[in-house]
Amino acid sequence: MQFTASEKVAQLTTGVFMEVAGRKQEALQKGKDVIDLSVGSPDLPPPSFVIDTLIEYAKDTSKYGYTLKGITEFHDAVCYFYRNRYGVELDAEQEVLQLMGSQDGLAHLATAIINPGDYVLVPDPGYPIYEASVSLAGGIIYPMPLTAENQFLPQLNQIPEDVLKKTKMMIISYPGNPVTALANEEFFKEVIEFAKKHHILVVHDFAYSELIFDHHPQISFMSIPGAKEVGIEFNSLSKTFNMAGCRIGYVVGNKEALNILATLKSHIDYGIFYPIQKAAEKALMADPDILSEQVKEYEERRDALLSGLAKAGWEVPKSAATMFVWAKIPAGWKSREFAYELIDKAGVAVVPGDAFGKEGEGYVRMALVQPAERLREAAKRIQEFLQK
């Protein structure tokens, strides 16, 4: 018996990521040691008090029922976190919505907000769920090129007027993935005015809010006057507190948009396991020094990798944020060819930039999810590969 995917699912692409995983597996089966810098999954553990809280509540047999939605304490903790980290005041009942990870919310948002034929402005290169969610909802993707020449900021004044008339939503992400650039307040102000003029919902993916390096400022889109009128902001505990497998995050901002997403979610899930919510609450209320220590760790890892690549003659700009390095590859290579050769010849797995969009060609993304010493070894292997 044969089954076929729906037209919507058939148009989704998973090729590059599956190919990278396949190449890595082939190398491992041949006995090759592979340093995996492809997947952005934290290798560091959550804070010990998060684990202790999870264990404590998991022992309570009365906490195994449906939670249906975010508990009050979790919503209050998000408000506390935003007030103390970004100077943003939120209404816990109307301006915070709990999610099963920020990707869960991003995946469902387009279905909740746009109609078939509506345009959505999407960064290129950008995190794959942006395009996938729009495609599944029947929307039309309009890519916004992010280039080094423009500091990886979209040029809003270059978007055609006929596209803007049909545009309902715009997705941005700073610091971003795969592009690790930051945006300043002036850019966010421009986005707000742009959204007001064209009646567009702004969606800011802020999942790497706490992995910002070299004392650059942490700027929440919600901290800019007028942001709540036009937009929402996704955040997550996955990268900030190394709770990726717990699948818990949230979205804040415009209450009408959040209510629409909440309506859809009420038909899809039954809430997050109570002990995970309590562990997340504990994390959000914790001493911010633990976040500073984590930033130092990632800075050390970034510097270890980049200094090693520099010895190979591959000069890569320092990432200002995130757990990634977005690197323009040496001349004469295509992204996919370069990435696959690195796995086969050097035993280093990275993601080719074209996995994230047309503008990603000529780049690779490397995840800082290995200890500094292992990253130095990766750089050494790349050096030997490039010098052959």
C-alpha positions in Angstrom: 0.0 0.0 0.0 1.4 3.4 -1.0 0.7 6.8 0.7 1.6 10.2 -0.5 2.1 13.5 1.4 -0.3 16.4 1.1 0.6 19.1 -1.4 1.5 21.4 1.5 3.9 18.8 3.1 5.3 17.8 -0.2 6.6 21.3 -0.8 8.7 21.4 2.4 12.4 20.8 2.0 14.5 18.9 4.5 17.2 17.8 2.1 20.3 19.6 3.3 19.9 18.8 7.0 19.2 15.2 6.2 22.2 15.0 3.9 24.5 16.5 6.5 23.2 13.9 9.1 23.7 11.2 6.5 27.2 12.2 5.6 28.1 12.3 9.3 26.7 8.9 9.9 28.6 7.4 7.0 31.8 8.9 8.3 31.1 7.5 11.8 30.4 4.0 10.4 33.8 4.1 8.7 35.4 4.8 12.1 36.1 8.4 11.5 36.0 10.8 14.5 33.5 13.6 13.6 33.4 16.8 15.5 29.7 17.8 15.1 29.2 21.6 14.8 26.0 21.2 12.8 23.2 21.1 15.3 22.4 24.0 17.6 21.6 21.9 20.6 23.3 23.1 23.9 25.8 20.6 25.3 25.9 22.4 28.6 23.5 21.3 31.5 20.8 23.4 33.0 21.5 25.0 36.3 21.4 22.5 39.2 18.5 24.2 40.9 16.4 23.7 37.7 17.1 20.0 37.8 16.4 19.8 41.5 13.1 21.6 41.0 12.1 19.3 38.2 12.8 16.3 40.3 11.0 17.7 43.3 7.8 18.3 41.5 8.1 15.1 39.4 7.8 13.1 42.7 4.4 14.7 43.3 1.9 12.2 41.8 -0.9 14.9 41.8 1.0 16.9 39.1 0.6 14.4 36.2 -2.7 15.7 34.9 -3.2 18.2 32.0 -2.2 21.8 32.8 -4.1 23.1 29.8 -2.1 26.3 29.8 0.7 28.2 31.5 0.4 28.4 35.3 0.1 31.8 36.9 3.6 31.5 38.5 5.2 30.9 35.1 3.5 34.0 33.6 4.6 36.1 36.5 8.1 34.8 36.2 8.2 35.9 32.5 7.1 39.3 33.5 9.8 39.4 36.2 12.4 38.4 33.7 11.4 41.0 31.1 11.2 43.7 33.7 14.7 43.0 35.1 16.5 42.1 31.9 15.0 44.4 29.4 13.0 47.1 31.3 9.8 45.9 29.8 6.5 45.8 31.7 4.1 43.1 30.7 0.5 42.1 31.7 0.9 38.5 32.9 -2.7 37.6 31.8 -2.9 39.3 28.4 0.6 39.9 27.1 2.3 36.5 27.9 1.5 33.2 26.2 3.3 30.0 27.2 4.5 27.7 24.3 6.1 24.3 23.9 9.3 26.0 22.8 9.5 29.0 20.6 9.5 26.9 17.5 6.1 25.5 18.4 4.7 29.0 18.5 6.5 30.1 15.3 5.2 26.9 13.5 1.6 27.6 14.4 1.5 31.4 14.1 1.2 31.7 10.4 -1.8 29.3 10.4 -3.4 31.4 13.1 -2.8 34.8 11.5 -2.6 34.6 7.7 -4.9 33.5 4.9 -3.9 31.7 1.7 -2.4 34.3 -0.6 -1.3 36.7 2.1 2.4 37.7 1.8 4.8 37.3 4.7 8.2 39.1 4.7 10.9 36.5 5.8 14.6 37.0 6.3 17.0 35.3 3.8 19.0 33.6 5.2 16.7 32.7 8.0 15.7 29.9 10.4 13.8 27.3 8.3 10.6 27.2 10.3 9.8 30.8 9.2 9.4 29.7 5.6 7.9 26.3 6.4 5.2 27.8 8.6 4.1 30.2 5.9 4.1 27.5 3.2 1.9 25.2 5.4 -0.6 28.1 5.9 -0.8 28.7 2.2 0.9 32.1 2.4 3.4 33.6 0.0 6.9 34.1 1.1 8.7 37.4 0.2 12.4 37.0 1.1 14.2 40.0 2.6 17.9 39.6 1.7 20.3 39.9 4.7 23.8 40.9 3.4 27.1 41.8 4.9 27.0 45.1 3.0 23.9 46.1 4.9 25.0 44.8 8.3 22.6 41.9 7.8 19.6 44.2 8.2 16.7 44.0 5.6 16.3 47.1 3.4 12.6 47.8 4.0 12.5 50.7 1.5 13.3 48.2 -1.3 10.2 46.1 -0.8 7.8 46.7 -3.7 4.6 48.6 -2.9 2.4 46.0 -4.6 3.9 43.3 -2.2 3.3 45.5 0.8 -0.4 45.9 -0.1 -0.8 42.1 0.3 1.6 41.7 3.3 0.1 40.7 6.6 3.2 39.6 8.6 6.9 40.3 8.9 9.5 38.0 10.7 12.8 39.4 12.0 15.3 37.9 14.4 18.1 39.8 16.3 20.4 38.2 17.3 19.6 35.8 14.6 20.1 32.3 13.3 22.0 31.6 11.1 23.2 35.2 10.7 24.5 36.2 14.1 24.1 40.0 13.7 22.5 42.4 16.2 20.0 45.2 15.5 20.0 48.6 17.2 17.2 50.7 18.5 17.1 52.9 15.4 16.4 49.8 13.2 13.6 48.6 15.5 12.0 52.1 15.5 12.1 52.0 11.7 10.4 48.6 11.8 7.6 49.9 14.0 6.9 52.9 11.7 7.0 50.6 8.7 4.6 48.2 10.3 2.2 51.0 11.3 2.2 52.5 7.8 1.5 49.1 6.1 -0.6 47.4 8.8 1.8 44.5 9.2 2.2 42.3 12.3 5.9 42.2 13.3 7.2 38.9 14.7 10.5 39.1 16.5 12.3 35.9 17.2 14.5 36.6 20.3 15.6 33.1 21.2 19.2 34.1 21.7 18.5 37.0 23.9 20.9 36.0 26.6 23.8 34.9 24.3 25.1 38.3 23.4 28.9 38.9 23.6 31.5 41.6 24.2 29.2 43.7 26.3 26.9 44.6 23.4 23.5 45.8 24.7 20.5 43.4 25.0 17.7 45.1 23.2 14.2 43.5 23.3 11.9 44.7 20.5 9.3 45.1 23.2 11.4 47.8 24.9 10.9 50.2 21.9 7.9 52.5 22.3 5.1 51.4 20.0 6.3 47.8 19.7 3.3 46.3 21.5 1.0 48.0 19.0 2.4 46.2 16.0 4.3 43.2 17.2 5.0 40.1 19.3 8.3 38.6 20.5 9.2 34.9 20.9 11.6 33.8 23.5 12.8 30.4 24.9 14.4 28.7 27.8 16.2 26.3 25.4 19.4 28.3 24.8 19.2 30.7 27.8 19.0 27.9 30.4 20.0 24.8 28.4 16.5 23.4 28.7 16.0 22.5 25.0 14.6 19.1 25.6 12.1 20.4 28.1 10.3 22.2 25.3 9.1 25.3 27.0 9.1 28.9 25.8 6.8 31.9 25.5 5.7 34.8 23.3 4.9 38.3 24.6 3.5 41.5 23.2 0.3 42.4 21.3 -2.6 40.9 23.2 -4.9 40.5 20.2 -2.2 38.6 18.3 -1.5 36.4 21.3 -5.2 35.7 21.8 -5.5 34.5 18.2 -2.5 32.1 18.7 -3.9 31.0 22.0 -7.2 30.0 20.3 -5.4 27.8 17.8 -3.3 26.2 20.5 -6.3 25.4 22.6 -7.3 23.0 19.8 -3.8 21.4 19.6 -2.2 20.8 23.0 -3.1 20.3 26.6 -0.3 22.3 28.2 3.2 21.6 29.5 4.0 19.1 32.3 3.7 21.0 35.6 7.2 20.1 36.9 8.7 21.6 33.8 6.7 24.8 34.3 8.0 25.0 37.9 11.6 24.4 36.8 11.2 27.1 34.1 9.8 29.5 36.7 12.8 28.9 38.9 15.2 29.6 36.0 13.5 32.9 35.0 13.6 34.1 38.7 17.3 33.1 39.2 20.3 35.3 39.9 21.4 36.7 36.5 25.1 35.9 37.3 24.5 32.4 36.0 23.7 33.9 32.6 26.9 35.9 32.6 29.0 32.8 33.3 27.4 31.1 30.3 28.1 34.0 28.0 31.8 33.8 29.1 31.9 30.2 28.2 30.5 30.8 24.7 32.8 33.7 24.1 35.8 31.5 25.0 34.5 28.8 22.6 34.0 31.4 19.8 37.5 32.8 20.2 39.0 29.3 20.3 37.4 28.4 17.0 38.1 31.7 15.2 41.7 32.0 16.3 42.3 28.5 15.0 40.6 29.3 11.7 42.8 32.5 11.4 45.9 30.3 11.6 44.5 28.5 8.5 44.2 31.8 6.7 40.4 31.8 7.1 39.5 35.1 8.7 36.0 35.0 10.1 34.4 38.0 11.8 33.6 37.5 15.5 30.0 36.6 16.2 28.3 39.3 18.2 25.9 36.8 19.6 24.2 33.4 19.6 25.9 29.9 19.8 26.9 30.0 16.1 29.5 31.3 13.8 28.3 32.5 10.3 31.4 32.1 8.1 32.0 33.2 4.5 33.8 30.2 2.9 37.1 30.4 1.1 36.9 31.4 -2.6 36.3 28.7 -5.2 33.8 26.6 -3.2 30.0 26.2 -3.1 28.5 26.0 0.4 27.3 22.4 0.1 30.4 21.1 -1.6 32.6 22.7 1.1 30.5 21.4 4.0 30.4 17.8 2.7 34.1 17.8 2.0 34.7 19.0 5.6 32.8 16.0 6.9 34.5 13.5 4.6 38.0 14.8 4.7 38.4 16.6 8.0 35.8 15.0 10.2 34.1 18.3 11.0 30.3 18.6 10.5 28.9 22.1 9.6 25.7 23.2 7.9 26.0 24.7 4.4 24.5 28.2 4.2 22.1 27.5 1.4 20.1 25.4 3.9 18.8 28.8 5.2 17.9 30.5 1.9 19.4 31.7 -1.4 21.4 34.4 0.3 23.1 31.8 2.5 25.1 30.5 -0.5 28.8 31.1 0.1 28.6 30.6 3.9 28.5 27.8 6.4 27.1 27.8 9.9 29.2 26.4 12.8 27.6 25.7 16.2 29.7 26.3 19.3 28.3 23.2 21.0 31.6 21.6 21.8 34.2 22.5 24.6 36.9 25.0 23.6 39.6 22.3 23.3 37.4 20.3 20.9 36.8 23.5 18.8 40.5 24.1 18.6 40.9 20.5 17.3 38.2 21.3 14.7 40.0 24.4 13.6 43.3 22.4 13.3 41.6 19.8 11.1 40.1 22.5 8.9 43.6 24.1 8.6 45.0 20.8 7.4 42.2 20.4 5.0 42.6 23.9 3.5 46.3 23.5 3.1 46.2 20.2 1.2 
